[in-house]
Amino acid sequence: MTLAQLPAVLFPDVGTDRTIGVTDDVAALQDLIVNVIFYGTPGGPWVLVDAGMPYTALPKIRLAAERRFGPGNRPQAIILTHGHFDHVGALPMLADEWDVPIYAHPLEMPYLTGQSPYPPPDPTVGGGMMARLSMLYPRGPYDFGRRMKELPADGSVPGMQGWRWVHTPGHTPGHVSLFRDADATLIAGDAFVTTKQESAMAAMTQAVPLVHRPPAYYTPDWVSAYESVRRLLDLHPAVAITGHGLPMRGAELEDGLRRLVDNFRQEMPRRGRYVFESATFDEHGVVSVPPPVPDVFPKLVIGAAVAATVAALIATSRRDD
């Protein structure tokens, strides 16, 4: 078995095209726990928004793009809502293959041009397996070199006429959402999501879409996260596709956003590394992070492992007797 074949063995749906129509010219491709967005009328010019998970996203994006836009029809640009590992997974390969510009907010550039890793995640918040595993997730820095471009200062989005980018920091310092005023379509990234991303079961099944806070374990600035959600509510989106979860629309979406804004303090983690003190950033990357909070979970795991080992040794000794 080759390394290239490994993802298909681990994830049997790696060769399938699981796109969901959001509007006539916006579709979402589900890649395990994250969404990749295609913008453009089928068969015409198009733009890719975010690039999914490492290993699994690449063949899915290739297949979906070929079916939707035609063989050899490469995008005009790649737009990043932010640069976390599950949103840039296929970029190293696609950047070389397509040779197209990649756009991000200026404050996201340090993490995409090799200058700075993201702040450490906080595995103590969220209460789910995705949160507990977060210390294992890559946090860069990534370096996509000469292809990285800053989003235009006038708010326009390259290759997406009629759209504008909205700075929605909190989850990352340079996080952006994309909005089209003509029909109030929102590509929200992880400014908010429509599944409980801290839970592995919820993240994988995405059964019922509900408006949730941004993924807690990777949100180092909760004050900015609140301001960003409030900014998006003020846009009154008619339909939204987020980085994680299913599309939402209409009153269900607006009511969910309003509840999140009105109850944001209750929706935040009760305690955690970044709850009472945010990480700080500048144009070069991370400036400072608060100290980690005490976490008894690793000790409990070690204690359980020791207890299991002792029990196994006792059982073996009794069998030998």
C-alpha positions in Angstrom: 0.0 0.0 0.0 1.3 3.5 -0.9 1.0 6.6 1.2 -1.3 8.1 -1.4 -3.7 5.1 -0.9 -3.9 5.4 2.8 -6.6 8.1 3.1 -9.0 6.0 1.0 -8.5 3.1 3.3 -9.0 5.1 6.5 -11.9 7.2 5.1 -13.9 5.2 2.6 -15.8 8.3 1.3 -12.6 10.0 0.2 -13.5 9.5 -3.5 -17.1 10.6 -3.3 -18.6 14.0 -4.2 -20.7 15.1 -1.2 -21.7 18.6 -2.3 -24.7 20.4 -0.9 -26.4 23.1 -2.8 -26.7 26.4 -0.9 -27.7 28.7 -3.7 -27.6 28.4 -7.5 -23.9 29.4 -7.5 -22.8 28.3 -4.0 -22.2 24.7 -3.0 -20.6 23.1 0.1 -18.5 20.0 -0.1 -18.4 18.0 3.2 -14.9 16.8 4.0 -15.2 14.8 7.3 -15.8 17.5 9.9 -15.4 20.6 7.7 -17.0 22.3 4.7 -15.2 23.4 1.5 -17.1 26.1 -0.5 -17.4 26.3 -4.3 -18.6 29.6 -5.8 -19.6 29.9 -9.4 -22.3 28.7 -11.9 -21.7 25.2 -13.0 -19.4 25.1 -16.1 -18.3 28.7 -15.6 -15.5 30.5 -13.8 -15.3 29.7 -10.1 -13.6 30.3 -6.8 -12.7 27.9 -4.0 -13.3 29.1 -0.4 -11.2 27.1 2.1 -9.4 23.8 1.4 -10.5 21.2 3.9 -8.6 18.6 5.9 -5.1 17.2 5.2 -5.1 14.0 3.1 -8.8 13.7 2.6 -9.8 17.0 1.0 -7.6 16.9 -2.1 -9.3 14.1 -4.0 -12.7 15.3 -3.0 -12.1 18.8 -4.1 -10.6 17.6 -7.4 -13.6 15.4 -8.1 -16.2 17.9 -7.1 -14.6 20.7 -9.1 -14.3 18.6 -12.2 -18.0 17.5 -12.0 -19.2 21.0 -11.3 -17.0 23.2 -13.5 -15.5 20.8 -16.0 -12.1 19.1 -16.5 -9.2 21.4 -16.4 -11.2 24.4 -15.3 -9.1 25.7 -12.5 -10.4 28.4 -10.1 -9.7 32.1 -10.5 -8.6 32.3 -6.9 -8.7 30.6 -3.5 -10.1 32.6 -0.6 -9.4 31.6 3.0 -11.8 32.5 5.8 -8.8 31.6 8.1 -5.8 29.4 8.1 -6.5 26.6 10.7 -5.3 23.1 9.6 -8.8 21.9 8.7 -9.3 24.8 6.3 -6.0 24.7 4.4 -5.4 20.9 4.2 -5.3 20.6 0.4 -3.6 23.9 -0.2 0.0 22.7 -0.5 -1.0 20.4 -3.4 -3.6 22.6 -5.0 -1.4 25.7 -4.9 1.2 23.9 -7.0 -1.3 22.2 -9.2 -3.5 25.2 -10.1 -0.9 28.1 -9.6 -3.6 30.6 -8.6 -3.5 33.4 -6.0 -4.6 32.6 -2.4 -6.2 35.5 -0.6 -6.5 36.1 3.2 -6.9 39.0 5.6 -3.6 40.9 6.4 -3.8 39.8 10.1 -3.9 36.1 8.9 -0.8 36.4 6.9 1.8 35.6 9.6 0.3 32.1 10.0 0.2 31.5 6.2 3.7 32.8 5.3 5.8 31.0 7.9 6.1 33.7 10.5 4.0 32.4 13.4 2.1 29.4 14.7 -1.4 29.9 16.0 -1.9 30.1 19.8 -2.1 26.8 21.6 -5.6 25.3 21.7 -7.4 24.9 25.0 -8.5 21.2 25.5 -10.3 22.0 28.7 -13.2 23.8 27.0 -16.1 22.4 25.1 -16.5 19.1 26.9 -16.0 16.8 23.9 -13.5 14.5 22.2 -12.7 17.1 19.5 -11.7 19.5 22.2 -9.7 16.9 24.1 -7.7 15.9 21.0 -7.0 19.6 20.1 -3.5 19.5 21.5 -2.6 17.1 18.7 -3.9 19.4 15.9 -1.3 21.1 13.7 -1.1 24.9 14.4 1.5 25.9 11.8 3.0 28.1 10.8 2.2 27.3 7.1 4.0 28.9 4.3 2.3 29.2 0.9 4.9 31.7 -0.3 4.4 34.0 -3.2 0.9 32.9 -3.9 -0.4 34.5 -0.7 -2.1 37.9 -1.4 -3.9 40.2 1.0 -7.7 40.7 0.4 -8.4 44.0 -1.2 -8.7 46.9 1.2 -11.9 48.1 -0.4 -13.7 44.9 0.9 -14.2 43.3 -2.5 -13.5 39.6 -3.0 -11.4 38.6 -6.0 -13.4 36.5 -8.5 -16.6 36.9 -6.6 -18.4 40.0 -8.0 -21.0 41.4 -5.7 -19.5 39.9 -2.6 -17.6 41.6 0.2 -15.5 40.3 3.0 -16.3 41.2 6.6 -13.6 41.0 9.2 -14.9 38.6 11.9 -12.0 38.0 14.3 -12.1 36.0 17.5 -11.6 32.5 16.3 -8.4 33.8 14.6 -7.2 37.4 14.4 -7.6 37.6 10.6 -10.8 35.6 10.3 -13.2 36.8 7.6 -16.7 36.0 6.5 -18.0 36.6 3.0 -21.4 38.3 2.3 -23.5 39.0 -0.8 -25.9 41.9 -0.3 -28.1 41.1 -3.3 -29.5 38.0 -1.7 -28.1 38.1 1.8 -26.0 35.0 1.3 -23.3 34.5 4.0 -20.2 32.3 4.0 -19.4 32.5 7.7 -16.3 30.4 8.1 -16.0 29.6 11.8 -17.3 32.9 13.2 -20.2 30.7 14.2 -21.0 27.1 13.2 -24.1 25.0 12.9 -23.0 22.0 14.8 -21.4 21.4 18.3 -17.9 21.2 17.0 -16.4 20.2 20.3 -18.2 16.9 20.1 -16.8 14.3 17.7 -20.2 12.7 17.3 -21.9 15.9 16.4 -19.0 17.0 14.2 -19.2 13.8 12.2 -22.9 13.3 12.0 -24.1 16.9 11.6 -27.7 15.7 12.0 -29.7 18.8 12.9 -28.3 22.3 12.1 -28.3 24.7 15.1 -26.4 27.9 15.5 -23.4 27.5 17.9 -20.5 29.5 19.1 -17.2 29.2 17.2 -15.2 26.0 18.1 -14.3 26.7 21.7 -10.9 24.9 21.9 -9.5 27.0 19.0 -11.0 30.4 19.9 -8.4 32.6 21.8 -10.4 35.9 21.9 -13.9 35.6 23.1 -14.6 39.4 23.2 -13.8 39.7 19.5 -15.8 36.5 18.8 -18.9 38.1 20.3 -18.5 41.3 18.4 -18.1 39.3 15.2 -21.3 37.3 15.7 -23.2 40.5 16.5 -21.8 42.0 13.3 -23.1 39.1 11.3 -26.5 39.2 12.9 -26.7 42.9 11.8 -26.3 41.8 8.2 -29.6 39.8 8.5 -28.4 36.9 6.4 -31.1 34.9 4.5 -28.9 31.8 4.1 -25.6 30.8 5.7 -23.1 28.1 5.2 -20.5 27.8 8.0 -17.2 26.0 8.2 -18.8 23.2 10.2 -22.3 22.0 9.9 -25.2 22.2 7.5 -26.6 25.3 5.8 -29.3 27.3 7.6 -31.7 29.8 6.2 -34.7 32.1 7.0 -36.2 32.6 10.4 -34.4 29.6 11.9 -31.0 31.1 11.0 -31.8 34.7 12.2 -33.5 33.4 15.4 -30.5 31.2 16.1 -28.0 34.0 15.6 -30.1 36.4 17.8 -30.2 33.8 20.6 -26.4 33.3 20.3 -25.8 37.1 20.5 -28.3 37.6 23.4 -26.9 34.7 25.4 -23.3 34.7 24.3 -21.9 34.9 27.9 -23.9 31.8 28.8 -22.8 30.0 25.6 -19.1 30.7 26.3 -17.1 28.2 28.3 -17.4 28.8 32.1 -13.6 28.7 32.5 -10.6 28.1 30.3 -7.3 29.5 29.1 -8.7 32.3 27.0 -12.1 32.9 28.8 -10.9 35.7 31.1 -7.8 36.8 29.2 -7.4 36.8 25.4 -4.3 36.0 23.4 -2.9 39.1 21.8 -1.7 39.5 18.2 -0.1 42.0 15.8 0.8 42.0 12.2 3.7 39.6 12.9 1.6 36.9 14.7 1.1 35.9 18.3 2.3 38.5 20.8 1.3 36.8 24.1 -0.9 34.0 25.5 -2.3 33.6 29.0 -1.0 30.6 31.0 -2.9 27.3 30.7 -5.5 26.5 33.3 -5.1 23.4 35.5 -6.4 20.3 33.9 -7.1 17.1 35.8 -8.1 15.1 32.7 -4.6 13.9 31.8 -4.0 12.8 35.4 -7.3 10.9 35.4 -6.3 9.2 32.1 -3.0 8.2 33.6 -4.6 7.0 36.8 -7.1 4.9 34.8 -4.3 3.4 32.8 -2.3 2.6 35.9 -5.3 1.0 37.5 -6.0 -1.1 34.5 -2.4 -2.2 34.3 -2.4 -3.2 38.0 -5.7 -5.0 37.6 -4.3 -6.9 34.6 -1.1 -7.9 36.5 -3.2 -9.1 39.5 -5.4 -11.2 37.2 -2.4 -12.7 35.5 -0.8 -13.5 38.9 -3.9 -15.2 40.1 -4.1 -17.3 36.9 -0.5 -18.3 37.4 -1.2 -19.4 41.0 
